[in-house]
């Protein structure tokens, strides 16, 4: 069975590549610093692995929230779809915040209008 760190590394590598391709398709060439702000980041102290998205912790090997597929064998749902769901949750949250800000503050209306 693969360890948490290797599964996390492979998952963020794939998702970050998908993010890069999507950004390129939408905007062509873009500032790499922008990509660094939204890509997944894997942090470890050698014992615990943590994945962050846009500065928010969305997964930790120490407090793994994924559902068990087989609890007896300690097999959990795959990490990549779990991370995508967590990212979607954060994106939805920030989209709602920006929508409210635009409604309350006229100057925010120029961002996407």
C-alpha positions as CSV (number, residue, x, y, z in Angstrom):
1,X,0.0,0.0,0.0
2,X,1.3,3.5,-0.9
3,X,2.1,5.8,2.0
4,X,0.2,9.1,2.5
5,X,3.1,11.3,1.4
6,X,3.5,9.5,-2.0
7,X,-0.2,9.6,-2.6
8,X,-0.4,13.3,-1.7
9,X,2.6,14.1,-3.8
10,X,1.2,12.4,-6.9
11,X,-2.3,13.9,-6.4
12,X,-1.0,17.5,-6.1
13,X,1.3,17.0,-9.0
14,X,-1.6,16.0,-11.2
15,X,-4.0,18.7,-9.9
16,X,-1.4,21.5,-10.2
17,X,-0.8,20.5,-13.8
18,X,-4.5,20.6,-14.5
19,X,-4.7,24.1,-12.8
20,X,-1.7,25.3,-14.9
21,X,-3.3,24.0,-18.2
22,X,-6.7,25.7,-17.3
23,X,-5.0,29.0,-16.5
24,X,-3.1,28.9,-19.7
25,X,-6.2,28.1,-21.7
26,X,-8.1,31.0,-20.1
27,X,-5.3,33.6,-20.1
28,X,-2.5,32.4,-22.3
29,X,0.8,33.5,-20.8
30,X,0.4,34.5,-17.2
31,X,2.6,35.5,-14.2
32,X,3.9,32.4,-12.5
33,X,3.5,34.1,-9.1
34,X,-0.3,34.0,-9.7
35,X,0.0,30.2,-10.2
36,X,2.0,29.8,-7.0
37,X,-0.8,31.5,-5.1
38,X,-3.5,29.0,-6.2
39,X,-1.6,25.7,-6.6
40,X,-1.7,23.0,-4.0
41,X,1.3,22.8,-1.7
42,X,2.5,19.8,0.2
43,X,4.2,20.4,3.5
44,X,5.7,17.7,5.8
45,X,7.7,17.5,9.0
46,X,8.7,13.9,8.2
47,X,5.8,12.5,10.3
48,X,2.7,14.4,9.1
49,X,1.9,15.5,5.6
50,X,-0.4,18.6,5.0
51,X,-1.8,19.9,1.8
52,X,-2.7,23.6,1.4
53,X,-4.8,25.3,-1.2
54,X,-4.5,29.1,-1.5
55,X,-3.2,29.2,2.1
56,X,-5.9,27.0,3.6
57,X,-5.2,23.5,4.9
58,X,-7.5,21.1,3.1
59,X,-6.0,17.8,4.1
60,X,-3.7,16.3,6.8
61,X,-2.4,12.8,7.1
62,X,-2.8,13.1,10.9
63,X,-6.5,14.0,10.7
64,X,-7.5,12.4,7.4
65,X,-11.2,13.1,6.8
66,X,-11.6,10.8,3.8
67,X,-14.2,8.1,4.0
68,X,-13.1,4.5,4.4
69,X,-13.6,2.1,1.5
70,X,-12.4,-0.8,3.7
71,X,-11.9,0.0,7.3
72,X,-10.4,-3.4,8.1
73,X,-7.7,-2.9,5.5
74,X,-7.3,0.8,6.3
75,X,-8.2,1.8,2.7
76,X,-9.7,5.2,2.2
77,X,-11.3,6.9,-0.8
78,X,-8.6,8.2,-3.3
79,X,-7.0,11.5,-2.3
80,X,-7.3,13.3,-5.7
81,X,-11.1,13.4,-5.8
82,X,-11.2,14.3,-2.1
83,X,-8.8,17.2,-2.8
84,X,-10.9,18.4,-5.8
85,X,-14.0,18.5,-3.6
86,X,-12.2,20.5,-0.9
87,X,-10.9,22.9,-3.5
88,X,-14.4,23.3,-4.9
89,X,-15.7,24.1,-1.5
90,X,-13.1,26.8,-0.9
91,X,-13.7,28.3,-4.4
92,X,-17.5,28.3,-3.8
93,X,-17.0,30.0,-0.4
94,X,-14.8,32.8,-1.9
95,X,-17.2,33.3,-4.8
96,X,-20.0,33.8,-2.4
97,X,-17.9,36.3,-0.4
98,X,-17.0,38.2,-3.5
99,X,-20.7,38.3,-4.6
100,X,-21.7,39.7,-1.3
101,X,-18.9,42.3,-1.4
102,X,-20.0,43.4,-4.8
103,X,-23.5,43.8,-3.6
104,X,-22.5,45.9,-0.7
105,X,-19.6,47.9,-2.2
106,X,-20.1,49.6,-5.5
107,X,-16.4,49.7,-6.3
108,X,-16.3,45.8,-6.3
109,X,-18.8,45.8,-9.2
110,X,-16.0,46.7,-11.6
111,X,-14.1,43.5,-11.0
112,X,-16.1,41.3,-13.3
113,X,-18.6,43.5,-15.0
